[in-house]
Amino acid sequence: MSDNLDGWSGAEFVLAADRLDTPDVLDTADPSDMLRQVASSAAQVRTALRSCQETDLSSFTADTRPRAIVVAGMGSSGLAGEMLQALVGLSSPVQVVTCPADRLPGWVGAADAVIAVSCSGTTPETLAIATEAARRGCRLAGVGAQGSALHRIAEQSRAPFVPVVSLGLPRSMLWGTAIPLLVIAERLGIARVGEDVYELAAGRLEEVSHQCRPASESFVNPGKSLALDLVGALPVVWGTSLLSGVAARRFASQLNENAKYPAIPGVLSEAAHNQVAAFDGPFAPNSSRLSAPSQGEPSLPGLDDPADLAAWDLDYEEPDGEANGFTALRLILIADPDTDQRVSAQRAAVTELAAQRGVGMSELAMDGEHPLVRLAGVIHLADYASVYLAIAAGIDPGQAVAVADLQARIE
């Protein structure tokens, strides 16, 4: 495989597809067994529910509803808080705030609940917040590894602690950390899920795992197909709602950690006011661009003088299969059916604009009556795609050497 992903040749693309459809290659290219870890998601849902049932959560009831719920966590643990925020919705009577930092906001106090989430139970920022929450008199709960530092802080504070049974790396344990948050929110009366919905979500995860299983070839495997769509591209991942925006951020994060790929997450309508401008830049194959002015004319256009702007020619070039020597953008649009009329119109317009600018596009449709089921299906597909993209590029998806190196430099 080429080390330069800026512009893969047709032969390299074929080789990437062959890697994904060769069982021996799949076995050796995934030494950390990330595909198995991703496949554990349904088991995580069921195991987390049992852990919640075995934990005394009696301090969280609808009669003792807090002013706000603050979820402290980094990486996937922090994303679990964003999932809770999206699932309870904007109509929630209790504010849900995620805090991916090492200090609580100044307004958080005894009237609020703080849920500290760390799969390993050792994340320094999360431990700092849990300690601070106990000192401020907040209602505290912990979610993480049994016997960990976070567990000890919860015990010292007489706070409930939901143990996470780790089935892999923290980034693959999203469902093990997210489900306890939903259960606590249910007990407070601000989320409506129910055992039947949890089982529907687990069933959806199993369904996607079957579709994306390693033995399934690329042309019928949605995870492999999506990975091949991203080969040599710069992914821009947009959601169309608060819910699918969380899925977009998860996909971008998994592309970072598993495939070592840069990715830009966003959500409509916000992305329509800023990120879409990249469709006119050097990463778009059919982008508009400014041609240099002739001699004697200004070297840069003025911001206010029409005469200066007239010295520059704005035109479109025919697509040549590349983006001016740059890696080409590819838009992944995660479409939630529960969107308002404005966003639906923007989604249609974005599709037309991407085609005009030569920007490749993949659309992931969310389906299911309950938001948790819709979220489960698209996040699980994206998780598989991120691992398959790493394998296609000859990268070990389980390693994150730069993360470890950075942590070693600052500890």
Order of alpha helices (4+ residues) and beta strands (2+ residues): alpha-alpha-alpha-alpha-beta-alpha-beta-beta-alpha-beta-alpha-beta-alpha-alpha-alpha-beta-alpha-beta-beta-alpha-beta-beta-alpha-beta-alpha-alpha
